């Protein structure tokens, strides 16, 4: 085993152990939390090591990087997630490559994804991105806009809304992140009973390397981890 493979496997084991501990503290089975590895800072060789270690749900934030990595790693059974801002002019190249778009931040983007998915005869799982920190630089629906957005996308037959995604503010402490994550969980819980037919909000994508344990304690079902998986490699 190479040194790279050994480091990646050790990092992945530590992250999985931390996920399991946080889930247990929250009274949930560890398997209710999915780990998605964010690979934007590493090249194909490192990604191959991560897949060999057993992680197949991977993510990119920039569509161009996703296209490049998907092409370079087409021989691997990777389930790609798009987690960063997706412009409508990049939807046509992105949709065929992804298992999920976690960053749907407008009704117009949702319609563009639905159109391409219809052309390809598939349904694309998505999450609606919510700007839970209120930062102007962040994308996403304002919390007050989400209910109307759900109604607006309910008729899109080739897009499957599975939940909500949010990021804690860049500035702030873990307790600030906790409050923001709790606010997204509360929003989801309020909207679930009034969701249009065909829409489920089972998934909450919250938490990155610095705050994923707090996110899990507040209900996250999907965590997006980058740097913690690549300690000693970056």
C-alpha positions as CSV (number, residue, x, y, z in Angstrom):
1,X,0.0,0.0,0.0
2,X,1.3,3.4,-0.9
3,X,1.8,6.2,1.6
4,X,-0.9,8.2,-0.1
5,X,-3.4,5.3,0.2
6,X,-2.5,4.8,3.8
7,X,-3.1,8.5,4.7
8,X,-6.4,8.6,2.8
9,X,-7.7,5.5,4.5
10,X,-6.7,6.8,7.9
11,X,-8.3,10.1,7.3
12,X,-11.5,8.5,6.0
13,X,-11.7,6.2,9.0
14,X,-11.3,9.1,11.4
15,X,-14.0,11.1,9.6
16,X,-16.4,8.1,9.6
17,X,-15.7,7.6,13.3
18,X,-16.5,11.3,14.1
19,X,-19.7,11.0,12.0
20,X,-20.7,7.9,14.0
21,X,-20.0,9.6,17.3
22,X,-22.0,12.7,16.4
23,X,-24.9,10.6,15.2
24,X,-24.9,8.6,18.4
25,X,-24.9,11.7,20.5
26,X,-28.0,12.8,18.5
27,X,-29.7,9.5,19.2
28,X,-29.5,8.5,15.5
29,X,-27.9,5.4,13.8
30,X,-24.7,6.4,12.0
31,X,-26.0,5.0,8.7
32,X,-28.6,7.8,8.6
33,X,-25.7,10.3,7.7
34,X,-24.2,10.1,4.2
35,X,-20.6,11.3,3.7
36,X,-19.9,13.1,0.5
37,X,-16.2,13.8,-0.2
38,X,-15.5,17.2,-1.7
39,X,-12.5,16.8,-4.1
40,X,-12.0,20.4,-5.4
41,X,-8.5,20.8,-4.0
42,X,-7.1,17.4,-5.1
43,X,-6.2,15.8,-8.4
44,X,-7.3,12.5,-9.9
45,X,-4.6,10.4,-8.2
46,X,-5.9,11.4,-4.8
47,X,-9.5,10.9,-5.8
48,X,-8.6,7.4,-7.0
49,X,-7.1,6.7,-3.6
50,X,-10.3,7.9,-1.9
51,X,-12.5,5.7,-4.1
52,X,-10.2,2.7,-3.4
53,X,-10.7,3.4,0.3
54,X,-14.4,3.0,-0.2
55,X,-15.9,6.4,-0.7
56,X,-17.9,6.7,-3.9
57,X,-20.1,9.8,-3.3
58,X,-17.9,12.7,-4.3
59,X,-18.6,16.4,-5.0
60,X,-17.2,19.4,-6.8
61,X,-18.3,23.0,-6.4
62,X,-17.2,24.3,-9.8
63,X,-18.9,22.6,-12.8
64,X,-15.8,22.8,-15.0
65,X,-13.8,20.9,-12.4
66,X,-16.6,18.3,-12.2
67,X,-16.5,17.9,-16.0
68,X,-12.7,17.4,-16.0
69,X,-12.7,15.0,-13.1
70,X,-15.6,13.0,-14.3
71,X,-13.8,12.5,-17.7
72,X,-10.5,11.6,-16.1
73,X,-12.1,9.1,-13.7
74,X,-14.8,7.7,-15.9
75,X,-13.6,4.2,-15.2
76,X,-14.6,4.5,-11.5
77,X,-18.1,4.0,-10.0
78,X,-18.3,7.5,-8.6
79,X,-21.6,9.2,-7.8
80,X,-20.9,12.9,-8.4
81,X,-22.7,15.7,-6.6
82,X,-22.7,19.3,-7.7
83,X,-22.5,21.3,-4.5
84,X,-21.5,24.8,-5.7
85,X,-23.3,27.5,-7.7
86,X,-24.5,26.1,-11.0
87,X,-25.1,28.6,-13.8
88,X,-27.9,27.8,-16.2
89,X,-25.5,27.8,-19.2
90,X,-23.6,24.9,-17.5
91,X,-26.6,22.7,-16.8
92,X,-26.5,20.8,-20.1
93,X,-23.0,19.5,-19.5
94,X,-23.4,18.9,-15.8
95,X,-26.7,17.1,-15.5
96,X,-25.6,13.9,-17.4
97,X,-22.7,13.5,-15.0
98,X,-24.3,13.9,-11.6
99,X,-26.2,11.8,-9.1
100,X,-27.5,14.9,-7.3
101,X,-27.5,18.7,-7.6
102,X,-27.3,20.0,-4.1
103,X,-27.3,23.7,-5.0
104,X,-30.5,24.6,-6.7
105,X,-30.8,28.3,-5.8
106,X,-33.5,29.6,-8.1
107,X,-36.7,28.4,-9.9
108,X,-35.1,29.3,-13.2
109,X,-32.2,26.9,-12.5
110,X,-34.7,24.2,-11.5
111,X,-36.5,24.6,-14.8
112,X,-33.3,24.4,-16.7
113,X,-32.3,21.2,-14.9
114,X,-35.7,19.7,-15.5
115,X,-35.6,20.5,-19.2
116,X,-32.2,18.7,-19.7
117,X,-33.3,15.8,-17.6
118,X,-36.4,15.4,-19.7
119,X,-34.4,15.4,-22.9
120,X,-32.3,12.6,-21.4
121,X,-35.2,10.6,-20.0
122,X,-34.2,10.7,-16.4
123,X,-35.2,12.3,-13.1
124,X,-32.5,14.3,-11.3
125,X,-32.4,14.4,-7.5
126,X,-31.9,17.9,-6.2
127,X,-31.7,19.9,-3.0
128,X,-32.9,23.5,-2.7
129,X,-30.1,25.7,-1.3
130,X,-31.2,28.0,1.5
131,X,-29.1,31.0,2.6
132,X,-29.3,30.3,6.3
133,X,-26.5,32.7,7.3
134,X,-28.0,35.7,5.5
135,X,-24.6,36.6,4.0
136,X,-25.0,38.6,0.8
137,X,-22.2,36.7,-0.9
138,X,-23.9,33.4,-0.5
139,X,-26.3,31.9,-3.0
140,X,-29.6,30.3,-2.1
141,X,-33.2,31.1,-1.4
142,X,-34.0,33.2,1.6
143,X,-35.8,31.0,4.2
144,X,-39.0,33.0,3.6
145,X,-38.9,32.1,-0.1
146,X,-38.6,28.4,0.2
147,X,-42.3,27.5,0.5
148,X,-43.2,29.5,-2.6
149,X,-40.2,27.9,-4.4
150,X,-41.5,24.4,-3.6
151,X,-44.8,25.3,-5.1
152,X,-43.1,26.7,-8.2
153,X,-41.1,23.6,-8.9
154,X,-43.7,21.0,-8.0
155,X,-44.8,20.6,-11.6
156,X,-41.3,19.8,-12.9
157,X,-41.6,16.1,-13.7
158,X,-38.0,15.3,-14.3
159,X,-36.6,16.9,-11.1
160,X,-36.9,15.2,-7.7
161,X,-36.7,17.6,-4.7
162,X,-35.3,15.5,-1.9
163,X,-34.5,18.2,0.7
164,X,-32.7,21.3,1.6
165,X,-29.0,22.4,1.7
166,X,-27.4,25.1,3.8
167,X,-24.0,26.4,4.8
168,X,-23.1,28.1,8.0
169,X,-21.6,31.6,7.8
170,X,-17.9,32.0,7.1
171,X,-17.5,34.2,10.1
172,X,-18.7,32.9,13.5
173,X,-18.3,30.2,16.1
174,X,-19.6,26.7,16.2
175,X,-22.6,27.9,18.3
176,X,-23.5,30.3,15.5
177,X,-23.3,27.4,13.0
178,X,-25.5,25.3,15.4
179,X,-28.2,28.0,15.4
180,X,-28.1,28.3,11.6
181,X,-28.3,24.5,11.1
182,X,-31.1,24.3,13.7
183,X,-33.0,27.0,11.7
184,X,-32.8,24.9,8.5
185,X,-34.0,21.8,10.3
186,X,-36.9,23.8,11.8
187,X,-37.8,25.2,8.4
188,X,-37.8,21.7,6.9
189,X,-39.9,20.4,9.8
190,X,-42.4,23.3,9.2
191,X,-42.6,22.7,5.5
192,X,-42.8,18.9,5.4
193,X,-46.5,18.7,6.2
194,X,-47.4,21.3,3.5
195,X,-45.2,20.0,0.7
196,X,-46.8,19.7,-2.7
197,X,-47.3,16.2,-3.9
198,X,-44.2,14.5,-5.3
199,X,-41.8,16.6,-3.1
200,X,-40.1,15.1,-0.1
201,X,-37.8,16.9,2.3
202,X,-36.1,14.0,3.9
203,X,-32.6,15.2,3.3
204,X,-30.7,18.0,5.1
205,X,-27.3,18.7,3.6
206,X,-25.5,20.6,6.3
207,X,-21.9,20.5,7.6
208,X,-18.4,20.7,6.2
209,X,-15.0,19.8,7.7
210,X,-15.1,22.5,10.4
211,X,-18.6,22.0,11.6
212,X,-20.0,18.7,10.5
213,X,-20.4,17.2,14.0
214,X,-22.5,20.1,15.1
215,X,-24.5,19.8,11.8
216,X,-25.2,16.1,12.5
217,X,-26.3,16.9,16.1
218,X,-28.8,19.3,14.6
219,X,-30.2,16.8,12.1
220,X,-28.0,16.7,9.0
221,X,-28.4,13.6,6.9
222,X,-25.6,14.5,4.4
223,X,-22.2,16.1,5.2
224,X,-19.8,17.6,2.6
225,X,-16.3,17.0,3.8
226,X,-13.1,18.1,2.0
227,X,-10.0,19.1,3.9
228,X,-10.5,16.6,6.8
229,X,-10.2,13.8,4.2
230,X,-6.9,15.1,2.9
231,X,-4.9,15.9,5.9
232,X,-1.2,15.3,5.1
233,X,-2.0,15.3,1.4
234,X,-2.8,19.0,0.7
